[in-house]
Amino acid sequence: MIFDKTHFSEDLIDTKIETGLHIILTTDEDDFRPVYISGNFNDWRTQDKDFMMEKMGTGLYHFKFTHDFNYPETLLYKFTKGDWSAVEIDENGERTENRSTTQHTGIQKEHVFRWRKNWLPFKPNFLPQIQLISDEFEIPQLNTTRKVWALLPHDYDTSNENYPVMYLQDAQNLFNENAEYGNWEIDKKLAVMSEYKIGKIIVIAVEHAEEDRIKEYNVGKTLLGKGQGKKYIKFLVETLKPYVDSNFRTKKEREFTGIGGSSMGALVSIFSGLRYPEVFGKLMIFSPSLWVDPKIKIKNHDDSDATKIYLYAGGDESETMIEHVKAFKKRVIKNEFVDDKMKINLSINKLGKHNEAYWSDEFPKAIEWLFFNTKDN
């Protein structure tokens, strides 16, 4: 049934208004995605099915807080299309402040002009500081050098905070506007996350080895032959991380340290987490090349119980991508590498292709889930 939202009648909602608080939302932009209410009553979770609004018509939504709902003193909330990459924004594309009410009954009318798309637009003043640590950072384990970058929170120089750290592979494709195959735009995504106070993080981006990329990210003997991945991982653990912890204000513990990447970069990140769970407590694994080593040995470890893993796969990547990722998730749980299946999140985009645009979309969702999923927004 389609209603004209400009002439919407309140008695269509409920004749017993005194039994609860009714939120009536109209929006100028609408599509097939559901609308959720996120707030201080559910730890700002963005895909909480208990707080999914009922679609009454095009651009018209309704939600009822029941009479026995446990209200906070002031109800704070926002509307999203399922995550913070698609949160409400005003008519000028600016962030909206938290909505609020102290009512427990009656009707609260709200309106959303627009929805943020893929975390954009962003405000330049929230962009991270991008520092080139070295264009010839020594990798003694491989007898070579590499360009390494640090992305620091925009206000790093004026704060005294210590920050969690995410180590990412393939730096050439993370924020370089001239990248041949596009880039993840992590600088822009971090800017919006900072603006929304979702959380601040340091990203250490290591460039790949160009023509030797596959060899360097390949661990042990696999279908690709013998790789140098074990030495590369030792570089990350024994050389790069100690340098970063000594030169930046980091939270050094494993629960604040993550590693991630895509494709072969995801594969070497998996091995990093498996081999050094005492170092890496967060794994961000996008479209991993599991076909290279489909029988990865997964062992339980005293330090692995609190590990969190964010897995992503696209349905339009290869015939076996989703199959391999689902199987990997099952093995991780079966072998008790994580102590709780809620600590491994599998995100599947059935239309997703094997490229930077899709990994860009997934990046802020993964960072939020891994490090900041209980933060107020």
C-alpha positions as CSV (number, residue, x, y, z in Angstrom):
1,M,0.0,0.0,0.0
2,I,1.3,3.5,-0.9
3,F,0.5,6.5,1.2
4,D,0.9,10.2,0.3
5,K,3.4,11.1,3.1
6,T,2.3,14.8,2.9
7,H,-1.2,13.9,4.0
8,F,-0.4,11.0,6.3
9,S,-3.0,10.4,8.9
10,E,-1.8,9.6,12.5
11,D,-4.8,7.3,13.1
12,L,-3.3,4.9,10.5
13,I,-0.6,4.1,13.0
14,D,-2.5,3.2,16.2
15,T,-5.6,4.5,17.8
16,K,-4.0,3.8,21.2
17,I,-1.2,6.3,21.1
18,E,-0.8,6.3,24.8
19,T,0.6,2.7,24.7
20,G,4.0,3.7,23.3
21,L,6.1,6.2,21.4
22,H,5.7,6.2,17.6
23,I,8.5,7.5,15.4
24,I,7.2,8.6,12.0
25,L,10.0,9.1,9.4
26,T,9.7,10.7,6.0
27,T,12.6,10.9,3.6
28,D,13.2,12.6,0.2
29,E,15.5,9.8,-0.9
30,D,14.3,6.2,-0.8
31,D,15.3,2.9,-2.2
32,F,15.0,-0.9,-1.4
33,R,17.2,-0.9,1.7
34,P,15.5,-1.0,5.1
35,V,15.8,1.9,7.6
36,Y,17.1,1.3,11.1
37,I,17.0,3.4,14.3
38,S,20.3,3.3,16.1
39,G,20.8,5.0,19.5
40,N,21.9,5.0,23.1
41,F,19.3,2.3,23.8
42,N,21.0,-0.4,21.7
43,D,24.7,0.6,21.8
44,W,24.3,2.4,18.4
45,R,24.1,-0.9,16.5
46,T,23.2,-0.2,12.9
47,Q,21.7,-3.5,11.8
48,D,19.6,-4.3,14.9
49,K,16.6,-6.2,13.6
50,D,14.6,-5.2,16.7
51,F,14.9,-1.6,15.6
52,M,14.2,-1.9,11.9
53,M,11.4,0.5,10.8
54,E,8.3,-0.6,9.0
55,K,8.0,0.7,5.5
56,M,4.5,2.2,5.1
57,G,5.0,3.6,1.6
58,T,7.5,5.4,-0.6
59,G,9.6,7.6,1.7
60,L,7.5,6.8,4.7
61,Y,8.5,4.7,7.7
62,H,7.2,3.9,11.2
63,F,8.6,2.4,14.4
64,K,6.9,1.9,17.7
65,F,8.6,1.8,21.1
66,T,6.3,-0.3,23.3
67,H,4.9,0.9,26.5
68,D,7.2,-1.3,28.6
69,F,10.4,-0.3,26.7
70,N,13.3,0.5,29.0
71,Y,13.8,4.2,28.0
72,P,17.0,6.0,28.8
73,E,16.4,9.4,30.5
74,T,16.8,11.1,27.1
75,L,16.4,8.9,24.0
76,L,19.2,9.7,21.5
77,Y,19.1,8.3,18.0
78,K,19.9,8.5,14.3
79,F,18.5,6.8,11.2
80,T,20.7,4.6,8.9
81,K,20.3,2.4,5.9
82,G,22.1,-0.4,7.7
83,D,25.5,1.0,8.6
84,W,27.3,4.3,9.2
85,S,28.4,4.4,5.6
86,A,24.7,5.1,4.8
87,V,23.7,7.3,7.7
88,E,21.3,10.3,7.4
89,I,22.7,13.7,6.3
90,D,21.1,17.1,5.9
91,E,20.1,18.8,2.6
92,N,23.6,20.2,2.3
93,G,25.3,16.8,2.7
94,E,26.4,17.7,6.3
95,R,26.4,15.5,9.3
96,T,23.2,15.7,11.4
97,E,23.4,15.9,15.2
98,N,21.8,13.1,17.3
99,R,18.1,13.3,17.5
100,S,16.5,13.3,20.9
101,T,13.3,13.0,22.8
102,T,12.1,12.5,26.4
103,Q,8.7,11.4,25.3
104,H,7.5,7.8,26.2
105,T,4.1,8.1,24.4
106,G,2.7,9.9,21.4
107,I,4.1,10.6,18.0
108,Q,7.5,12.0,17.1
109,K,7.7,13.1,13.4
110,E,11.2,13.1,11.8
111,H,12.5,13.9,8.3
112,V,15.7,12.8,6.5
113,F,16.7,14.8,3.4
114,R,19.5,12.6,2.2
115,W,21.6,9.5,3.0
116,R,25.4,9.3,3.0
117,K,26.7,7.2,0.2
118,N,29.7,4.9,0.8
119,W,30.9,7.2,3.6
120,L,31.1,10.2,1.3
121,P,31.2,13.2,1.1
122,F,34.0,13.9,3.6
123,K,35.4,17.1,5.2
124,P,39.0,17.9,4.3
125,N,39.8,19.1,7.9
126,F,39.2,15.6,9.2
127,L,41.6,13.9,6.7
128,P,44.4,11.9,8.4
129,Q,47.9,13.2,8.3
130,I,49.8,11.1,5.8
131,Q,53.5,10.7,6.6
132,L,56.1,8.9,4.5
133,I,58.0,7.0,7.2
134,S,60.7,6.1,4.6
135,D,60.9,5.5,0.9
136,E,63.6,3.0,1.7
137,F,62.6,1.3,4.9
138,E,65.0,-1.6,5.4
139,I,63.7,-5.2,5.4
140,P,66.7,-7.1,6.6
141,Q,64.8,-10.4,6.5
142,L,64.6,-10.0,2.7
143,N,67.7,-7.9,2.1
144,T,65.7,-5.2,0.4
145,T,63.9,-1.9,1.2
146,R,60.3,-0.7,0.9
147,K,58.3,2.5,1.0
148,V,56.2,2.6,4.2
149,W,53.5,5.2,5.1
150,A,51.7,6.2,8.3
151,L,48.2,7.7,8.3
152,L,47.7,9.5,11.6
153,P,44.5,10.9,13.0
154,H,43.9,14.5,11.9
155,D,44.4,15.9,15.4
156,Y,47.4,13.7,16.2
157,D,49.7,16.7,16.9
158,T,47.3,18.4,19.3
159,S,46.3,15.4,21.3
160,N,48.0,13.1,23.9
161,E,46.0,10.0,22.9
162,N,47.5,6.6,22.1
163,Y,45.8,4.8,19.2
164,P,45.2,1.3,17.9
165,V,47.1,0.4,14.8
166,M,46.1,-1.4,11.6
167,Y,48.9,-2.7,9.4
168,L,47.8,-2.9,5.7
169,Q,49.4,-4.4,2.6
170,D,49.5,-3.0,-0.9
171,A,49.9,0.7,0.1
172,Q,50.0,1.7,-3.6
173,N,46.3,1.0,-3.8
174,L,45.0,2.4,-0.5
175,F,45.0,6.2,-0.9
176,N,46.8,7.0,-4.1
177,E,44.6,8.9,-6.5
178,N,46.7,7.9,-9.4
179,A,46.7,4.1,-8.7
180,E,46.3,2.1,-11.9
181,Y,43.3,0.1,-10.7
182,G,41.8,2.7,-8.4
183,N,42.2,2.9,-4.6
184,W,40.4,2.2,-1.4
185,E,40.2,5.9,-0.4
186,I,41.0,5.0,3.1
187,D,42.0,8.6,3.8
188,K,38.5,9.8,3.0
189,K,36.8,7.0,4.9
190,L,39.0,7.7,8.0
191,A,38.0,11.4,7.7
192,V,34.3,10.6,7.9
193,M,34.8,8.1,10.7
194,S,36.7,10.8,12.7
195,E,34.0,13.3,12.0
196,Y,31.4,10.9,13.4
197,K,33.5,10.1,16.4
198,I,33.4,6.4,15.6
199,G,37.0,6.0,16.5
200,K,40.5,7.1,15.6
201,I,43.2,4.8,14.4
202,I,46.8,4.8,13.0
203,V,47.2,2.9,9.7
204,I,50.6,1.7,8.7
205,A,50.6,1.1,4.9
206,V,53.4,-1.0,3.4
207,E,53.9,-0.9,-0.3
208,H,54.1,-4.3,-2.2
209,A,57.2,-5.5,-4.0
210,E,55.9,-4.8,-7.5
211,E,56.9,-7.8,-9.7
212,D,57.8,-9.8,-6.6
213,R,54.5,-9.1,-4.9
214,I,53.1,-12.6,-5.2
215,K,56.4,-14.2,-4.1
216,E,56.6,-12.0,-1.0
217,Y,53.0,-12.6,0.0
218,N,53.1,-16.3,-0.7
219,V,53.8,-18.2,2.6
220,G,55.7,-21.6,2.4
221,K,55.2,-24.0,-0.4
222,T,51.8,-23.6,-2.2
223,L,50.3,-23.9,-5.6
224,L,52.3,-20.8,-6.6
225,G,55.6,-22.4,-5.6
226,K,57.9,-21.5,-2.7
227,G,57.2,-18.0,-1.3
228,Q,59.0,-15.5,0.9
229,G,56.0,-14.8,3.1
230,K,57.4,-16.1,6.3
231,K,60.3,-13.6,6.0
232,Y,58.0,-10.8,5.2
233,I,55.8,-11.6,8.2
234,K,58.9,-11.6,10.4
235,F,59.7,-8.1,9.1
236,L,56.3,-6.9,10.1
237,V,56.6,-8.4,13.6
238,E,60.3,-8.1,14.4
239,T,61.3,-4.9,12.6
240,L,58.3,-2.7,11.6
241,K,56.0,-3.0,14.6
242,P,58.8,-2.2,17.1
243,Y,59.8,0.9,15.0
244,V,56.2,2.1,14.9
245,D,55.6,1.5,18.6
246,S,58.8,3.5,19.4
247,N,58.0,6.4,17.1
248,F,54.3,6.9,17.4
249,R,51.8,7.0,20.2
250,T,50.4,3.5,19.8
251,K,48.5,1.1,21.9
252,K,50.9,-1.8,21.7
253,E,48.9,-4.7,23.0
254,R,47.5,-7.4,20.6
255,E,43.9,-6.3,21.3
256,F,44.7,-3.0,19.7
257,T,46.8,-4.3,16.8
258,G,45.4,-5.4,13.5
259,I,46.6,-6.6,10.1
260,G,44.8,-6.8,6.8
261,G,44.7,-6.7,3.1
262,S,43.0,-8.0,0.0
263,S,43.6,-10.9,-2.3
264,M,47.3,-12.1,-1.8
265,G,47.6,-9.3,0.8
266,A,44.7,-10.9,2.7
267,L,46.4,-14.3,2.5
268,V,49.6,-13.1,4.0
269,S,47.5,-11.3,6.7
270,I,45.8,-14.6,7.6
271,F,49.2,-16.3,8.0
272,S,50.4,-13.3,10.1
273,G,47.5,-13.8,12.5
274,L,47.9,-17.6,12.6
275,R,51.6,-17.5,13.2
276,Y,51.7,-14.5,15.6
277,P,48.3,-14.4,17.5
278,E,50.2,-12.8,20.4
279,V,50.9,-9.8,18.2
280,F,47.8,-9.4,16.0
281,G,44.4,-9.5,17.7
282,K,42.4,-8.2,14.7
283,L,42.4,-9.6,11.2
284,M,40.8,-7.7,8.2
285,I,40.6,-10.2,5.4
286,F,39.1,-9.1,2.0
287,S,38.7,-11.5,-0.9
288,P,41.6,-13.8,0.2
289,S,43.4,-15.9,-2.3
290,L,42.7,-19.1,-0.4
291,W,42.9,-21.2,-3.5
292,V,46.6,-20.8,-3.3
293,D,46.7,-22.8,0.0
294,P,43.2,-24.3,0.5
295,K,44.3,-26.4,3.5
296,I,45.9,-23.8,5.7
297,K,46.8,-25.3,9.0
298,I,44.8,-23.6,11.8
299,K,45.8,-24.3,15.4
300,N,44.4,-23.1,18.6
301,H,46.8,-20.9,20.6
302,D,46.7,-19.5,24.1
303,D,46.7,-15.9,22.7
304,S,44.2,-16.5,19.9
305,D,41.0,-16.8,22.0
306,A,40.2,-13.1,21.8
307,T,41.1,-12.7,18.1
308,K,38.5,-10.9,16.0
309,I,38.3,-11.7,12.2
310,Y,36.4,-9.7,9.6
311,L,36.0,-11.7,6.4
312,Y,34.7,-10.2,3.1
313,A,34.0,-11.9,-0.2
314,G,32.2,-10.9,-3.4
315,G,29.9,-13.1,-5.4
316,D,31.3,-11.9,-8.8
317,E,35.0,-12.6,-8.1
318,S,35.5,-16.2,-8.9
319,E,33.5,-19.4,-8.8
320,T,35.1,-20.6,-5.6
321,M,35.7,-17.3,-3.6
322,I,32.6,-17.5,-1.4
323,E,32.9,-21.3,-1.0
324,H,36.5,-20.9,0.2
325,V,35.8,-18.1,2.6
326,K,32.8,-19.9,4.1
327,A,34.9,-23.0,4.5
328,F,37.7,-21.0,6.1
329,K,35.3,-19.5,8.6
330,K,34.0,-22.9,9.6
331,R,37.5,-24.2,10.1
332,V,38.5,-21.2,12.2
333,I,35.6,-21.9,14.5
334,K,36.0,-25.7,14.5
335,N,39.7,-25.4,15.5
336,E,38.8,-22.9,18.2
337,F,41.2,-20.2,16.9
338,V,38.5,-17.8,18.0
339,D,36.8,-18.7,21.3
340,D,33.4,-17.3,20.2
341,K,31.8,-17.5,16.7
342,M,30.5,-13.9,17.3
343,K,34.2,-12.8,17.0
344,I,34.3,-13.7,13.3
345,N,32.2,-11.6,10.9
346,L,31.5,-12.8,7.4
347,S,30.3,-10.1,5.0
348,I,29.2,-11.2,1.5
349,N,28.3,-8.8,-1.4
350,K,26.7,-11.1,-4.0
351,L,27.5,-8.5,-6.7
352,G,31.0,-7.8,-5.4
353,K,33.9,-7.9,-7.9
354,H,37.6,-8.4,-7.2
355,N,38.6,-4.8,-7.1
356,E,39.4,-1.7,-5.0
357,A,36.0,-0.1,-5.2
358,Y,34.4,-3.0,-3.3
359,W,37.2,-3.2,-0.7
360,S,36.9,0.6,-0.3
361,D,33.2,0.2,0.6
362,E,34.0,-2.6,3.1
363,F,37.0,-0.9,4.8
364,P,35.2,1.4,7.3
365,K,32.7,-1.3,8.2
366,A,35.5,-3.6,9.0
367,I,37.5,-1.1,11.1
368,E,34.3,-0.1,13.0
369,W,33.5,-3.8,13.7
370,L,37.0,-4.8,14.7
371,F,37.9,-1.8,16.9
372,F,34.9,0.4,17.7
373,N,31.6,-1.5,17.3
374,T,30.2,-0.3,20.7
375,K,31.0,3.3,20.2
376,D,28.4,6.0,20.4
377,N,27.9,8.1,17.2
